[in-house]
């Protein structure tokens, strides 16, 4: 783009020009040089490359920065867990499972699908409810999460937290041993029990 400066002198016939008008006017005219009318004046900046760490791993690591980089790079936010022995979970499901509230909100705000079901028929709502994360639950519901979806056992998210505690407590112990501790994480089982009434009210 070339900037052309043009000076215009006042006509001599103006005997009494307005004092606010200077002897000459300077007009800055922006002219496109060498561009045809069909060319775009500006082009959107290319998206940055995604980080080397996969999106699922970034969620497990609790890295808001890495997840944000994936969002900025246009990564598939609904990609399934690449582990062949995994549960086909999406990054949002993993965030709900591990209680990564900020990451879950980032994914939700970036339009991650909230009603996708994993291999067992569970959704992010099932995970957030069963593991006792009320804020993630609120964010999912606000984004249109369907509380009526049933997993492969025919259970809704609400029904999963209405079962007697004595019946479900061993499940948390099992999850603690096979999922959370091997990844250096730990769930607070007593806190989950304490939050069950709040979770139930949110899902009613």
C-alpha positions as CSV (number, residue, x, y, z in Angstrom):
1,X,0.0,0.0,0.0
2,X,1.4,3.4,-1.0
3,X,0.6,6.7,0.8
4,X,0.2,9.6,-1.7
5,X,0.4,13.1,-0.4
6,X,-1.4,15.7,-2.4
7,X,-1.2,19.5,-1.8
8,X,-4.0,21.7,-2.9
9,X,-3.6,25.5,-3.0
10,X,-6.5,27.8,-2.3
11,X,-7.9,29.6,-5.5
12,X,-6.7,33.2,-5.8
13,X,-10.3,34.3,-6.2
14,X,-10.8,33.7,-2.5
15,X,-10.0,37.2,-1.2
16,X,-11.1,36.6,2.4
17,X,-10.6,33.0,3.2
18,X,-11.8,31.7,6.6
19,X,-9.0,32.1,9.2
20,X,-9.3,28.5,10.0
21,X,-8.3,27.5,6.5
22,X,-4.6,27.2,5.9
23,X,-2.9,28.4,2.7
24,X,-2.8,24.8,1.5
25,X,-4.6,21.6,2.3
26,X,-2.8,18.3,2.9
27,X,-4.8,15.3,2.0
28,X,-3.6,11.8,2.8
29,X,-5.0,9.4,0.3
30,X,-4.4,5.6,0.7
31,X,-4.1,4.0,-2.7
32,X,-3.6,0.3,-3.4
33,X,-0.7,-0.3,-5.7
34,X,-0.4,-3.4,-7.7
35,X,-3.5,-5.1,-6.4
36,X,-6.5,-6.0,-8.6
37,X,-10.0,-5.2,-7.3
38,X,-10.6,-8.9,-6.8
39,X,-7.7,-9.4,-4.4
40,X,-8.4,-9.4,-0.7
41,X,-7.2,-6.4,1.2
42,X,-6.2,-8.4,4.2
43,X,-6.0,-12.1,5.0
44,X,-6.7,-13.8,8.3
45,X,-3.6,-14.8,10.2
46,X,-2.9,-18.6,10.0
47,X,-3.8,-20.6,13.1
48,X,-0.9,-21.6,15.3
49,X,0.3,-25.2,15.3
50,X,-1.1,-27.4,18.1
51,X,1.3,-28.4,20.9
52,X,3.2,-31.7,20.8
53,X,1.2,-33.0,23.8
54,X,-2.1,-34.5,22.8
55,X,-5.3,-33.0,24.0
56,X,-6.3,-35.9,26.3
57,X,-2.9,-35.9,27.9
58,X,-3.1,-32.1,28.3
59,X,-6.3,-32.5,30.2
60,X,-5.0,-35.3,32.5
61,X,-2.0,-33.1,33.2
62,X,-4.4,-30.3,34.2
63,X,-2.6,-27.9,31.8
64,X,-4.9,-25.0,31.0
65,X,-2.2,-23.5,28.8
66,X,-1.8,-26.7,26.6
67,X,-5.6,-27.1,26.3
68,X,-5.9,-23.4,25.3
69,X,-3.2,-23.9,22.7
70,X,-5.2,-26.8,21.2
71,X,-8.3,-24.6,21.1
72,X,-6.5,-21.8,19.4
73,X,-5.0,-24.3,16.9
74,X,-8.4,-25.6,15.9
75,X,-7.8,-29.1,17.3
76,X,-10.7,-31.5,17.2
77,X,-12.2,-31.0,20.7
78,X,-14.3,-34.1,20.4
79,X,-11.5,-36.5,19.5
80,X,-11.8,-39.9,21.1
81,X,-9.2,-41.4,23.4
82,X,-6.6,-42.9,21.1
83,X,-5.8,-45.7,23.6
84,X,-7.1,-48.9,22.0
85,X,-8.0,-50.1,25.5
86,X,-9.6,-46.9,26.5
87,X,-13.3,-46.0,26.8
88,X,-13.5,-43.7,23.7
89,X,-13.7,-40.7,26.0
90,X,-13.6,-37.2,24.7
91,X,-11.4,-34.5,26.3
92,X,-14.4,-33.0,28.0
93,X,-15.3,-36.4,29.5
94,X,-11.8,-36.6,30.9
95,X,-12.0,-33.1,32.3
96,X,-15.3,-34.0,34.0
97,X,-13.8,-37.2,35.4
98,X,-10.8,-35.5,36.8
99,X,-12.6,-32.5,38.1
100,X,-10.7,-30.0,35.9
101,X,-13.2,-27.2,36.2
102,X,-11.3,-24.5,34.3
103,X,-10.4,-26.9,31.5
104,X,-14.0,-28.2,31.2
105,X,-15.2,-24.6,30.9
106,X,-12.6,-23.8,28.2
107,X,-13.8,-26.8,26.2
108,X,-17.4,-26.0,26.7
109,X,-17.0,-22.4,25.7
110,X,-15.1,-23.6,22.6
111,X,-18.2,-25.6,21.6
112,X,-17.0,-29.1,22.6
113,X,-20.0,-31.5,22.3
114,X,-21.5,-32.1,25.7
115,X,-23.8,-35.1,24.9
116,X,-21.3,-37.5,23.3
117,X,-21.4,-41.0,24.8
118,X,-18.4,-43.1,25.5
119,X,-18.1,-46.9,25.0
120,X,-20.2,-47.5,28.1
121,X,-22.8,-45.0,27.1
122,X,-21.8,-42.5,29.7
123,X,-21.5,-38.7,29.1
124,X,-19.5,-35.9,30.6
125,X,-22.6,-35.3,32.8
126,X,-22.4,-38.8,34.1
127,X,-18.8,-38.4,35.1
128,X,-19.2,-35.0,36.7
129,X,-22.2,-36.2,38.7
130,X,-20.7,-39.5,39.9
131,X,-17.4,-37.9,40.9
132,X,-19.1,-35.0,42.6
133,X,-18.2,-31.8,40.7
134,X,-21.1,-29.4,41.0
135,X,-19.6,-26.5,39.1
136,X,-18.7,-28.7,36.1
137,X,-22.2,-30.1,36.3
138,X,-23.7,-26.5,36.2
139,X,-21.6,-25.6,33.2
140,X,-22.6,-28.7,31.3
141,X,-26.2,-28.2,32.0
142,X,-26.0,-24.5,30.9
143,X,-24.4,-25.7,27.7
144,X,-27.4,-28.0,26.9
145,X,-26.2,-31.3,28.5
146,X,-29.1,-33.8,28.3
147,X,-29.8,-35.2,31.8
148,X,-32.0,-37.9,30.4
149,X,-29.3,-39.8,28.6
150,X,-28.9,-43.3,29.9
151,X,-25.6,-45.3,29.8
152,X,-25.4,-48.9,28.8
153,X,-26.7,-50.1,32.2
154,X,-29.8,-47.9,31.7
155,X,-28.7,-45.3,34.3
156,X,-29.1,-41.6,34.1
157,X,-26.6,-39.2,35.7
158,X,-29.2,-38.5,38.4
159,X,-29.8,-42.2,39.1
160,X,-26.1,-42.8,39.4
161,X,-25.9,-40.6,42.5
162,X,-29.2,-41.8,44.0
163,X,-28.0,-45.3,44.6
164,X,-27.3,-46.2,48.3
165,X,-23.8,-45.1,49.3
166,X,-23.0,-48.6,50.7
167,X,-23.6,-49.9,47.2
168,X,-21.4,-47.4,45.3
169,X,-18.6,-46.7,47.8
170,X,-16.6,-49.8,46.6
171,X,-16.8,-48.4,43.1
172,X,-14.9,-45.3,44.1
173,X,-12.3,-47.4,45.8
174,X,-11.9,-49.4,42.6
175,X,-11.6,-46.2,40.5
176,X,-9.1,-44.8,42.9
177,X,-6.9,-47.8,42.5
178,X,-7.0,-48.4,38.7
179,X,-7.4,-44.9,37.3
180,X,-6.5,-42.1,39.6
181,X,-3.5,-43.3,41.7
182,X,-1.7,-44.7,38.7
183,X,-1.9,-41.2,37.1
184,X,-0.7,-39.5,40.3
185,X,-4.2,-38.2,41.1
186,X,-6.6,-39.0,43.9
187,X,-10.2,-38.5,44.5
188,X,-11.7,-37.4,47.9
189,X,-14.3,-40.1,48.5
190,X,-15.6,-38.4,51.6
191,X,-16.1,-35.1,49.7
192,X,-17.9,-37.0,47.0
193,X,-20.3,-38.4,49.6
194,X,-20.9,-35.0,51.1
195,X,-21.7,-33.4,47.8
196,X,-24.2,-36.0,46.7
197,X,-27.3,-34.1,47.9
198,X,-26.2,-31.0,46.0
199,X,-25.6,-33.1,42.8
200,X,-29.0,-34.6,43.1
201,X,-30.7,-31.2,43.4
202,X,-28.9,-29.9,40.3
203,X,-30.0,-32.9,38.2
204,X,-33.7,-33.0,39.3
